[in-house]
Every structure is written in C-alpha cells, then in structure tokens.
Amino acid sequence: MKTLAFDGRTGASGDMVLGALVAAGADPEVLSPVEDALDVTYRIGETTKNGIRAATVDVLVDGDGHEHTHNHTHEHDHNHEHGHEHGHDHTHEHEHTHAEGHGPNRTYAECRDIVTEMGLPEAVEADAKAVFRLLGEAESRVHGTDLEATHFHEVGADDAIADIVGAALLFDDLDVDRVVTTPVAAGGGETSMSHGVYPVPTPAVTYIAEAAAWELQGGPLDEELLTPTGAAILAHFAEGVDSLPSMDIDSGGYGAGSKSFEDHPNVLRAMVGGSKGGLKHDDIRVLETNLDDASPEMLGGLQKTLTDAGARDVTIVPATMKKSRPGHLVKVIVKPEDVASVARRLAEETGTLGVRETAAGHRWIAERSFETVELDIGGETFDVSVKIAADDAGEVYDVSAEYDDAAAVANATDLAIREVVRRAETAYRQEYDSR
C-alpha cells in the first residue's frame, strides 16, 4: 500500500504542507490551474532550518503579467504565516510581491465558487471544497454565523486559496493510497489575529481538530505551530497514527515553515513508501480495584457507567480476597486523558478506597469497521451487520457477524443462529475477495 506519512511534531501551515509534498516528490507543474485562475505564481525553492534542508513554496502576486515559472530558488527565509502581520522587505525579479492577505477576504461561498471556476479535476475540486468546508464550519462555530455567509478573515485571501487548492493538486499528483500523520503539535502561548490576541491553539484550530482523525497535542514551544489552513488540510487528507508506520521509503523531505526557532527546526517532514500491515498502536492506561462487598446489580451496571465516563473496556474477574472471602477484580482500559475521570467514577460507583494505575502503556488493536451483508433465505432478503478487523494497511484478517442480527434472522427463518453467522461471514469474505 502506497502511503504518505507526515510527522506532525512541529505543527503545520499551508506553505509547510506544500513544501513537504514537493519535497516528497509531487510535481509543482500541476499547480498551473491556480496560477491561471488567481494571477499568482508559486515560487519553489530551498532553505535551511537548523541544519535541515527544506523545500519552500511562496505564493507571489504577479506584478507585470510575465510568464509563470517554477525554477526560482530561495537563499533566505520568508515570513508569511496566515493570520499574522509580518513586514517584508524582500525584492524579487519581475516585481513579484508576496500574496499574503492579497485580494479580498472572501466568504466561504465565494471561495467555493472560485474553486468551481478553476476547472480542476473532479477529485481535486472535491478535496479543495472539503477543506474549505472544514474551515467554514470552524469559523461559523467561532463567530456564531451561518456557514454560507461565514467571512474568512485569515483564509479567504489569494494565498490561502492557493495553499488549499495547491495542496489538493499535489496530493493528487502523488497518487497515494493512504495518508497518515502522527499527533500534530499546536504549540502554546498566545498569538495575534484580526480579532485580537488569542491563546494557542486558536479557536478555529480547536474546532478543526475536533473533526480530525488525528490527535492534537500542545507544545513543544510557546509559539503558534498549527494554523487553521494547515489543520484543515491535514484534517481532510490524513488519518491519525500514534507513531510512523513501518514503511519502505521511496521518497521524502521537509517543507519549511516561516519562523525560525533556536533549538527546533520548523519543518514538516513527509515520507512516501510502501507500508506494511500491522496492528494499530494505541496509548492506554489500565485501572484496577479489588471489591469484596459488591452487589450483582452494581457490578452489572459498571459496563455502562464506566463506558459513559470514557472507559474503552471493562472486565470483572471473580477473585479470592483476604480471609478467603469471594470478591471481584475490576480492570478498566482507558485513554491517558480519561484516567482521572474514569478513576473517580469507578470510586463513586463501587465505594472502593483506592484505584491502581498499572504500568501498561499501550495496546495493539485492529482497525475496526462495520458493514452490512444481505442474505437471501427462502426468497426473502435479510440484513446482517458484520464487524471487520483489519491491519493498518487495510488487510482484513477477521470477520464476525453481530449476534443480535443473526439471532433475529434465525428467529424469522428457523435456521440455527450459528448457520446464519456462518452465511453472513462467508458472504462478506466472498465480496471482499472479489474487490
């Protein structure tokens, strides 16, 4: 499976994503539809961040109607983070100027219409619109406005449109089967935006991360490391992984961010290669407590009450307690961020005087999904849900029919439940093998 993997430990912005994709092998020539539609030029070059060579992608406004080119290089660092004001005293041939903030600050609907008019390939257009929708929904939640009328203050100008559509074109050019990212760093401290000074992560980034399939983490610096544009691009294209997957690397490189830090290279790493199937690494903690006076009713309710509090799994094991009295051992699997709330709920529900946190740091789990298969029995069609277990490369290794569905079909057809289960699982495997 051809996989594109991002290392999110230093955050992301639109220009960092563009640079990383170019460094990983995407062809900048595919960006021409954006240049034609917006009268901008992508200037592709290189810079060095803390000793690491990284690709740079600047979006420049055309000043004299010259013919576009992609073979310019950088010998200095540029500042052009979205949503911030930076001074620029750089000069370029052909009277180019940076496109940051250039053009009107448009509404979500206006940005969507601009993408439609570019004449992009269907899949690229859909991807770009999906990114803008993520941004639009986040901004509408922040400001309490209607989505269609939501006004983009930082991401409606030409450079942001060029970043988003450009990223969609470069992703399409790489033609990978899967995109993943490790947890993405937001940074910390405060940052200035058009409406004032806000804590990092900014409100829009927080809402975008809520919709993403990857984890957001603070630090490692008190700087804004993740911009709304970078967050929205990754939220649409990438699924989250705890660590980089096993890969046979074919290409890779770094995309440079605008800022420079003393001890941290401000670069986004991207790698392309064949990934090997395996189980997913899932960070967990295990909570335990011993109970010697629990009622059957209370024990029966723990599954629901602890799951509602954030538990991933609850196991209750009969045990022999002090003085050979019968009791129970309760084991609860939780995510690290849910430890405190689940431990409190466990204590409240059981009356235990102490909850242990064991040394387990992670578990290996399958990618899980549900699909519905149709069974033709006696001329009637019945739906049965099946649970699919797959490795992180998408290879299915187990199929399990849902018992309640199978029982309902068995009751309606006089078949044995185990026979319905067998037919449902066989039907899915035959369909999977034919794909």
C-alpha positions as CSV (number, residue, x, y, z in Angstrom):
1,M,0.0,0.0,0.0
2,K,1.5,3.3,-1.1
3,T,1.4,5.6,2.0
4,L,2.2,9.2,2.6
5,A,3.2,9.8,6.2
6,F,3.5,13.2,7.9
7,D,5.5,13.8,11.1
8,G,3.4,16.3,13.0
9,R,5.7,17.1,15.9
10,T,6.4,20.7,14.7
11,G,2.9,21.5,13.5
12,A,1.8,22.5,10.1
13,S,0.8,25.5,7.9
14,G,-0.4,25.8,4.4
15,D,3.1,26.6,3.0
16,M,4.7,23.8,5.1
17,V,2.3,21.2,3.6
18,L,3.0,22.5,0.1
19,G,6.8,22.3,0.7
20,A,6.6,18.9,2.2
21,L,4.6,17.5,-0.7
22,V,7.0,18.9,-3.2
23,A,10.0,17.5,-1.2
24,A,8.3,14.1,-1.2
25,G,8.1,14.0,-5.0
26,A,5.0,15.9,-6.1
27,D,5.4,17.8,-9.4
28,P,5.0,21.6,-9.0
29,E,3.9,21.9,-12.6
30,V,0.5,20.6,-11.6
31,L,-0.1,23.9,-9.8
32,S,-0.7,25.9,-13.0
33,P,-4.5,26.0,-12.8
34,V,-4.2,28.0,-9.6
35,E,-1.8,30.4,-11.2
36,D,-4.1,30.9,-14.2
37,A,-7.2,31.5,-12.0
38,L,-5.7,33.8,-9.4
39,D,-2.9,35.5,-11.2
40,V,-0.3,34.3,-8.7
41,T,2.9,32.4,-9.0
42,Y,4.3,29.7,-6.8
43,R,8.0,30.2,-6.2
44,I,9.6,26.9,-5.4
45,G,13.0,26.9,-3.6
46,E,15.0,25.7,-0.7
47,T,16.2,27.0,2.7
48,T,18.0,25.5,5.7
49,K,16.3,25.3,9.1
50,N,18.6,24.3,12.0
51,G,20.8,22.4,9.6
52,I,18.0,20.7,7.7
53,R,17.5,21.4,4.1
54,A,13.8,22.0,3.3
55,A,11.6,23.0,0.4
56,T,10.0,26.4,0.4
57,V,6.8,27.4,-1.5
58,D,6.0,31.1,-1.7
59,V,2.8,32.4,-3.3
60,L,3.6,35.6,-5.1
61,V,1.3,38.2,-6.8
62,D,2.2,38.8,-10.5
63,G,3.2,42.4,-11.0
64,D,3.9,42.6,-14.7
65,G,2.0,39.8,-16.4
66,H,5.2,37.8,-17.1
67,E,5.1,34.1,-17.9
68,H,5.0,31.8,-14.9
69,T,8.0,29.7,-13.9
70,H,8.7,27.2,-11.2
71,N,12.5,27.1,-11.1
72,H,13.3,30.0,-8.8
73,T,15.2,29.4,-5.6
74,H,15.4,31.0,-2.2
75,E,18.6,32.0,-0.3
76,H,16.7,33.5,2.6
77,D,13.8,32.8,4.9
78,H,10.3,34.2,4.4
79,N,7.6,35.0,7.0
80,H,4.1,34.5,5.7
81,E,2.0,32.7,8.3
82,H,-1.7,33.1,7.7
83,G,-3.5,35.4,10.1
84,H,-0.5,37.4,11.2
85,E,1.1,40.7,10.1
86,H,4.8,40.4,9.1
87,G,6.9,43.0,7.4
88,H,8.6,42.1,4.1
89,D,11.4,44.0,2.6
90,H,12.4,41.2,0.2
91,T,12.7,42.1,-3.5
92,H,12.2,39.7,-6.5
93,E,12.7,39.9,-10.2
94,H,9.6,40.7,-12.3
95,E,8.2,42.9,-9.4
96,H,6.6,39.9,-7.6
97,T,5.2,40.6,-4.2
98,H,4.0,38.2,-1.6
99,A,0.4,37.2,-1.8
100,E,-0.2,37.1,1.9
101,G,-3.5,38.9,2.5
102,H,-3.7,39.9,-1.2
103,G,-7.2,40.2,-2.6
104,P,-10.5,40.4,-0.8
105,N,-11.2,38.5,2.4
106,R,-13.9,36.3,1.0
107,T,-16.9,34.3,2.4
108,Y,-17.0,30.6,2.4
109,A,-19.4,30.6,-0.5
110,E,-17.2,32.9,-2.6
111,C,-14.2,30.7,-2.0
112,R,-16.2,27.6,-3.0
113,D,-17.3,29.4,-6.2
114,I,-13.7,30.3,-7.1
115,V,-12.7,26.6,-6.8
116,T,-15.6,25.6,-9.0
117,E,-14.5,28.0,-11.7
118,M,-10.9,26.8,-11.8
119,G,-11.8,23.7,-14.0
120,L,-9.9,21.3,-11.7
121,P,-10.1,17.5,-12.0
122,E,-13.2,16.3,-10.2
123,A,-11.4,14.6,-7.3
124,V,-9.2,17.7,-6.8
125,E,-12.1,20.0,-6.8
126,A,-13.9,17.9,-4.2
127,D,-10.9,17.8,-2.0
128,A,-10.4,21.5,-2.1
129,K,-14.0,22.2,-1.3
130,A,-13.9,19.8,1.6
131,V,-11.0,21.6,3.1
132,F,-12.8,25.0,2.7
133,R,-15.9,23.4,4.3
134,L,-13.9,22.4,7.4
135,L,-12.6,25.9,7.6
136,G,-16.0,27.4,7.1
137,E,-17.7,25.2,9.7
138,A,-15.0,26.1,12.2
139,E,-15.3,29.8,11.6
140,S,-19.1,29.7,11.7
141,R,-18.9,28.0,15.1
142,V,-16.4,30.5,16.4
143,H,-18.4,33.5,15.3
144,G,-21.9,32.1,15.5
145,T,-22.7,32.8,11.9
146,D,-24.4,30.9,9.0
147,L,-22.0,28.7,7.1
148,E,-22.8,30.2,3.6
149,A,-22.3,33.8,4.9
150,T,-19.2,33.0,7.0
151,H,-16.5,35.5,6.3
152,F,-12.9,34.3,6.2
153,H,-10.6,36.9,7.7
154,E,-7.3,34.9,7.5
155,V,-8.0,32.2,5.0
156,G,-10.1,33.9,2.3
157,A,-7.3,35.8,0.5
158,D,-5.4,34.6,-2.6
159,D,-2.5,33.0,-0.7
160,A,-4.8,30.8,1.4
161,I,-6.8,29.7,-1.6
162,A,-3.5,29.0,-3.4
163,D,-2.3,26.9,-0.4
164,I,-5.5,24.8,-0.2
165,V,-6.1,24.2,-3.9
166,G,-2.3,23.7,-4.4
167,A,-2.2,21.1,-1.7
168,A,-5.2,19.2,-3.3
169,L,-3.3,19.2,-6.7
170,L,-0.1,18.0,-5.1
171,F,-1.8,15.2,-3.1
172,D,-3.5,14.1,-6.3
173,D,-0.2,14.1,-8.2
174,L,1.5,11.8,-5.5
175,D,-1.4,9.3,-6.0
176,V,-1.0,7.5,-2.7
177,D,-3.5,5.0,-1.2
178,R,-3.3,6.3,2.3
179,V,-2.3,9.5,4.2
180,V,-1.4,9.4,7.9
181,T,0.0,11.8,10.4
182,T,1.4,11.4,13.9
183,P,-0.1,13.7,16.6
184,V,0.1,17.3,15.4
185,A,1.7,19.9,17.6
186,A,-0.3,23.1,18.2
187,G,2.3,25.0,20.1
188,G,1.4,27.2,23.0
189,G,1.3,30.8,24.3
190,E,-0.7,33.4,22.5
191,T,-1.0,34.8,19.0
192,S,-2.3,37.9,17.4
193,M,-5.2,37.6,14.8
194,S,-7.5,40.0,13.2
195,H,-9.9,40.0,16.1
196,G,-7.3,40.3,18.9
197,V,-4.9,38.2,20.9
198,Y,-5.9,34.5,21.5
199,P,-4.4,31.5,23.3
200,V,-2.8,28.8,21.2
201,P,-4.4,26.7,19.7
202,T,-6.7,29.3,18.2
203,P,-10.5,28.7,18.3
204,A,-10.7,27.7,14.7
205,V,-7.8,25.2,15.0
206,T,-9.5,23.6,18.1
207,Y,-12.8,23.1,16.2
208,I,-11.0,21.7,13.1
209,A,-9.0,19.3,15.3
210,E,-12.3,18.1,16.8
211,A,-13.4,16.9,13.4
212,A,-10.0,15.4,12.5
213,A,-9.0,11.7,12.8
214,W,-5.6,12.6,14.4
215,E,-4.7,13.8,17.8
216,L,-3.8,17.4,18.8
217,Q,-1.0,18.0,21.3
218,G,0.4,21.0,22.9
219,G,4.0,22.3,22.7
220,P,6.8,21.8,22.2
221,L,7.2,25.6,22.0
222,D,5.2,28.6,23.2
223,E,4.5,29.6,19.6
224,E,1.7,29.1,17.1
225,L,2.8,26.0,15.3
226,L,-0.5,24.9,13.7
227,T,-2.5,27.3,11.5
228,P,-6.2,26.9,10.5
229,T,-5.2,26.2,6.9
230,G,-2.6,23.6,7.9
231,A,-5.0,22.0,10.3
232,A,-7.9,21.8,7.7
233,I,-5.7,20.3,5.0
234,L,-4.4,17.6,7.4
235,A,-7.9,17.1,8.8
236,H,-9.3,16.3,5.4
237,F,-6.5,14.2,3.9
238,A,-4.8,12.4,6.9
239,E,-5.8,9.8,9.4
240,G,-4.1,9.7,12.8
241,V,-1.5,7.2,13.9
242,D,0.4,7.2,17.2
243,S,3.8,6.6,15.5
244,L,5.1,6.4,12.0
245,P,4.1,3.1,10.3
246,S,6.6,0.6,9.1
247,M,7.5,1.7,5.5
248,D,9.8,1.0,2.7
249,I,10.7,4.7,2.0
250,D,10.7,5.7,-1.7
251,S,10.9,9.5,-1.3
252,G,10.7,12.1,1.4
253,G,11.7,15.5,2.6
254,Y,10.8,18.6,4.5
255,G,8.6,21.6,4.0
256,A,9.8,24.8,5.7
257,G,7.7,27.0,7.9
258,S,8.1,30.7,8.0
259,K,9.5,31.0,11.5
260,S,12.9,30.0,12.9
261,F,13.5,28.6,16.4
262,E,16.7,28.3,18.3
263,D,16.5,24.5,19.1
264,H,13.6,23.2,16.9
265,P,13.8,23.0,13.1
266,N,10.5,24.5,11.9
267,V,9.9,21.9,9.2
268,L,7.1,19.4,8.3
269,R,8.5,16.0,7.3
270,A,6.7,13.9,4.7
271,M,7.6,10.4,3.5
272,V,6.2,8.3,0.7
273,G,6.6,4.5,0.5
274,G,5.1,1.1,0.8
275,S,3.6,0.4,4.2
276,K,3.5,-3.0,5.8
277,G,0.4,-4.2,7.5
278,G,0.3,-4.4,11.3
279,L,-1.9,-3.6,14.3
280,K,-2.5,-0.1,15.4
281,H,-0.5,1.2,18.4
282,D,-3.0,2.7,20.9
283,D,-1.8,4.5,24.0
284,I,-3.8,3.3,27.1
285,R,-3.7,3.0,30.8
286,V,-5.2,0.2,32.9
287,L,-7.1,0.9,36.2
288,E,-7.7,-1.8,38.7
289,T,-9.5,-2.1,42.0
290,N,-10.5,-5.1,44.3
291,L,-14.0,-5.3,45.6
292,D,-15.2,-7.6,48.4
293,D,-18.7,-6.4,49.0
294,A,-20.1,-5.5,45.6
295,S,-23.7,-6.4,44.7
296,P,-24.6,-8.1,41.5
297,E,-26.7,-5.1,40.4
298,M,-23.8,-2.7,40.9
299,L,-21.3,-4.9,39.0
300,G,-23.8,-5.4,36.2
301,G,-24.1,-1.6,35.8
302,L,-20.4,-0.9,35.7
303,Q,-20.0,-1.7,32.0
304,K,-22.3,1.2,31.1
305,T,-21.4,3.7,33.7
306,L,-17.7,3.4,33.2
307,T,-18.0,3.4,29.4
308,D,-20.1,6.6,29.6
309,A,-17.2,8.1,31.6
310,G,-14.7,7.2,28.9
311,A,-13.6,3.6,29.5
312,R,-12.6,1.7,26.4
313,D,-13.2,-1.8,28.0
314,V,-14.3,-3.1,31.4
315,T,-13.6,-6.6,32.7
316,I,-14.8,-8.0,36.0
317,V,-13.0,-11.1,37.3
318,P,-14.0,-13.3,40.2
319,A,-11.3,-13.4,42.9
320,T,-10.5,-14.7,46.3
321,M,-9.9,-11.8,48.8
322,K,-8.5,-11.7,52.3
323,K,-9.7,-14.3,54.8
324,S,-10.6,-16.4,51.7
325,R,-13.7,-14.3,51.0
326,P,-15.1,-14.2,47.5
327,G,-14.7,-10.9,45.7
328,H,-14.0,-9.3,42.3
329,L,-11.2,-7.6,40.4
330,V,-12.3,-4.8,38.2
331,K,-9.9,-4.0,35.3
332,V,-10.6,-0.9,33.1
333,I,-8.8,0.2,30.0
334,V,-8.8,3.9,29.4
335,K,-7.0,6.5,27.3
336,P,-4.4,8.6,29.1
337,E,-6.6,11.7,29.0
338,D,-9.5,9.9,30.6
339,V,-7.7,8.3,33.6
340,A,-8.8,10.9,36.2
341,S,-12.5,11.0,35.3
342,V,-12.8,7.2,35.0
343,A,-11.0,6.6,38.2
344,R,-13.3,9.0,40.0
345,R,-16.4,7.4,38.5
346,L,-15.1,3.9,39.5
347,A,-14.6,5.0,43.1
348,E,-18.1,6.7,43.2
349,E,-19.9,3.7,41.8
350,T,-18.2,1.0,43.9
351,G,-17.2,2.8,47.1
352,T,-13.6,1.5,46.7
353,L,-11.0,3.2,48.8
354,G,-8.3,3.0,46.1
355,V,-7.8,2.6,42.3
356,R,-4.5,1.4,41.0
357,E,-3.0,2.5,37.7
358,T,-0.9,-0.3,36.2
359,A,2.2,0.1,34.1
360,A,0.6,-0.8,30.8
361,G,1.4,1.9,28.3
362,H,-0.2,0.7,25.1
363,R,-2.1,-2.0,23.3
364,W,-2.1,-3.2,19.7
365,I,-5.6,-3.1,18.2
366,A,-7.2,-3.7,14.8
367,E,-8.7,-1.2,12.6
368,R,-12.4,-1.9,13.2
369,S,-15.4,-1.2,11.0
370,F,-18.9,-2.4,10.4
371,E,-20.6,-3.4,7.1
372,T,-23.9,-4.9,6.2
373,V,-24.4,-8.0,4.1
374,E,-27.6,-9.2,2.6
375,L,-28.7,-12.9,2.9
376,D,-31.2,-14.4,0.6
377,I,-33.1,-17.1,2.6
378,G,-36.2,-18.7,1.2
379,G,-36.8,-15.9,-1.3
380,E,-36.5,-13.2,1.4
381,T,-33.7,-10.8,1.9
382,F,-32.2,-10.2,5.4
383,D,-29.6,-7.7,6.5
384,V,-26.9,-8.8,9.0
385,S,-24.2,-6.4,10.3
386,V,-20.6,-7.8,10.4
387,K,-17.6,-6.4,12.3
388,I,-14.4,-6.2,10.3
389,A,-11.0,-6.4,11.8
390,A,-8.1,-5.2,9.6
391,D,-4.4,-4.3,10.0
392,D,-3.2,-0.7,9.4
393,A,-2.7,-1.5,5.7
394,G,-6.3,-2.3,5.3
395,E,-5.9,-6.1,5.0
396,V,-8.9,-7.9,6.6
397,Y,-8.0,-10.8,8.9
398,D,-11.2,-11.4,10.8
399,V,-14.9,-11.1,10.2
400,S,-17.5,-11.5,12.9
401,A,-21.3,-11.4,12.4
402,E,-23.2,-9.4,15.0
403,Y,-25.0,-11.9,17.3
404,D,-28.3,-9.9,17.7
405,D,-28.7,-9.5,14.0
406,A,-28.0,-13.2,13.4
407,A,-30.5,-14.2,16.2
408,A,-33.2,-12.1,14.6
409,V,-32.7,-13.7,11.2
410,A,-32.6,-17.2,12.8
411,N,-35.9,-16.5,14.6
412,A,-37.5,-15.4,11.3
413,T,-36.3,-18.3,9.3
414,D,-36.0,-21.3,11.7
415,L,-32.3,-21.6,10.9
416,A,-29.8,-22.1,13.7
417,I,-28.0,-18.9,14.8
418,R,-24.6,-20.4,14.1
419,E,-25.8,-21.1,10.5
420,V,-26.8,-17.5,10.0
421,V,-23.5,-16.4,11.4
422,R,-21.6,-18.7,9.0
423,R,-23.6,-17.5,6.0
424,A,-23.1,-13.8,6.8
425,E,-19.4,-14.1,7.4
426,T,-19.0,-16.2,4.2
427,A,-21.0,-13.6,2.2
428,Y,-18.7,-10.8,3.3
429,R,-15.5,-12.7,2.6
430,Q,-16.7,-13.6,-0.9
431,E,-17.5,-9.9,-1.5
432,Y,-14.1,-8.8,-0.1
433,D,-12.2,-11.3,-2.2
434,S,-13.9,-10.0,-5.3
435,R,-12.9,-6.4,-4.8
